[in-house]
Amino acid sequence: MDLSRRDVVVAGVFAIGASGLVLSRSAGAQAGDEAAVADAVETLRKGQLDADKAKLEQVTSAQLSYGHSDGRVETKEQFINAVLTRKQVVKSIAFPELKTSVVGNAAVVRHIYLSESERDGKTTHTKIGALQVWQKQDGAWKLLARQGFRLPA
């Protein structure tokens, strides 16, 4: 089979164009996943603020490892129970400086955890760092691991 330069150039242009479509679809899928993870993070935040068991169940993995900045580690059941039975009144929770990175079926989320709560008339402000690991399970993003940590002074 004789191939001319023109045939080779046309084939090359086609190959580059096709790879561009594949890459743009991949980038679009990743952007969609990042938005879905951000939605799941927001559901988690609202679930914690409102002590909403259904929201917390929806976005946490059965294998959850939830680490606190004081070193305590909770399972999914322990985490949800602690939110539902807390003695303080949580007035606000915010996750500023949210950064999300999706790699395949996993996502890493970093943010600051800010909260204000009140117990027995005393207000407490919390500001720590947080690292969350999310995993896509059956088409939905679930919190697999979370670790809180003290920020440098």
C-alpha positions in Angstrom: 0.0 0.0 0.0 1.4 3.4 -1.0 1.0 6.2 1.5 1.6 9.7 0.4 2.7 12.5 2.7 -0.8 13.9 2.6 -2.2 10.6 3.9 0.3 10.6 6.7 -0.5 14.2 7.6 -4.2 13.6 7.5 -3.8 10.5 9.7 -1.7 12.5 12.2 -4.2 15.4 12.4 -7.0 12.9 13.0 -5.0 11.2 15.7 -4.2 14.5 17.5 -7.8 15.6 17.2 -9.1 12.3 18.6 -6.6 12.4 21.5 -7.7 16.0 22.3 -11.3 14.8 22.5 -10.4 12.0 24.9 -8.4 14.4 27.0 -11.1 17.1 27.1 -13.7 14.5 28.1 -11.4 13.3 30.8 -10.8 16.9 32.1 -14.6 17.4 31.9 -15.2 14.3 33.9 -12.7 15.4 36.5 -14.3 18.8 36.8 -17.6 17.1 37.3 -16.2 14.9 40.0 -14.6 17.9 41.7 -18.0 19.6 41.8 -19.6 16.3 43.1 -17.0 16.1 45.8 -17.6 19.7 46.8 -21.3 19.0 47.0 -20.6 16.0 49.3 -18.3 18.1 51.5 -21.1 20.7 51.8 -23.6 17.9 52.7 -21.1 16.7 55.4 -20.7 20.3 56.8 -24.5 20.8 56.9 -25.0 17.4 58.4 -22.5 18.2 61.2 -24.0 21.7 61.8 -27.6 20.5 61.9 -26.9 17.1 63.6 -28.7 15.5 60.6 -28.2 11.7 60.7 -29.6 11.1 57.2 -27.0 13.5 55.7 -24.2 12.1 57.7 -25.1 8.5 56.7 -25.4 9.6 53.1 -21.9 10.9 52.7 -19.8 8.6 55.0 -18.3 5.3 54.1 -19.0 2.2 56.2 -15.2 2.0 56.7 -14.9 5.6 57.9 -11.8 6.5 60.0 -12.6 10.0 61.5 -9.6 11.5 63.3 -9.8 14.5 65.6 -7.0 17.0 66.3 -6.7 15.7 69.8 -5.8 12.2 68.6 -9.1 10.5 69.0 -10.2 8.3 66.1 -13.9 7.3 65.5 -15.7 4.8 63.3 -18.7 5.8 61.2 -21.1 4.8 64.0 -19.1 6.6 66.7 -18.7 9.8 64.6 -22.4 10.0 63.8 -23.4 9.2 67.4 -21.0 11.9 68.7 -22.6 14.5 66.4 -26.1 13.5 67.4 -25.5 13.4 71.2 -23.1 16.4 71.6 -23.8 18.6 74.6 -22.8 21.9 73.1 -24.9 24.0 70.7 -23.1 24.4 67.4 -23.8 27.9 66.1 -21.6 27.7 62.9 -19.3 25.5 61.0 -17.3 26.7 57.9 -14.7 25.1 55.7 -12.7 28.0 54.2 -9.6 27.5 52.0 -11.2 24.3 50.5 -8.9 22.6 48.0 -10.0 19.5 46.2 -7.9 17.1 44.1 -9.6 14.2 42.3 -7.5 11.2 41.2 -9.5 8.4 39.7 -12.1 7.2 42.2 -10.4 9.0 45.1 -10.4 12.7 46.2 -8.2 14.6 48.7 -9.8 17.6 50.3 -7.9 20.0 52.5 -9.5 22.9 54.4 -9.6 24.9 57.6 -12.3 23.8 60.0 -13.9 26.8 61.8 -16.7 26.5 64.3 -18.4 28.4 67.0 -20.3 26.5 69.7 -21.8 27.2 73.1 -22.1 25.1 76.2 -23.4 26.3 79.6 -23.2 29.9 78.4 -19.6 29.7 77.4 -18.7 30.2 73.7 -15.9 28.2 72.1 -14.2 28.9 68.8 -12.4 26.1 67.0 -9.9 26.6 64.2 -8.0 23.5 63.0 -6.8 22.1 59.7 -8.5 19.1 58.2 -7.6 16.5 55.6 -10.4 14.4 54.1 -10.1 11.4 51.8 -13.2 10.7 49.7 -13.8 7.6 47.6 -16.3 7.1 44.8 -18.5 4.1 45.9 -21.3 2.9 43.7 -21.4 6.2 41.9 -21.5 8.4 45.0 -18.6 10.2 46.9 -18.2 8.9 50.4 -15.9 10.2 53.2 -13.4 7.4 53.8 -11.0 9.2 56.2 -10.7 12.5 57.9 -7.9 13.8 60.1 -8.0 17.1 62.0 -4.8 18.7 63.0 -3.6 21.7 65.0 -2.5 24.7 62.9 0.9 26.4 63.5 0.6 29.3 65.9 
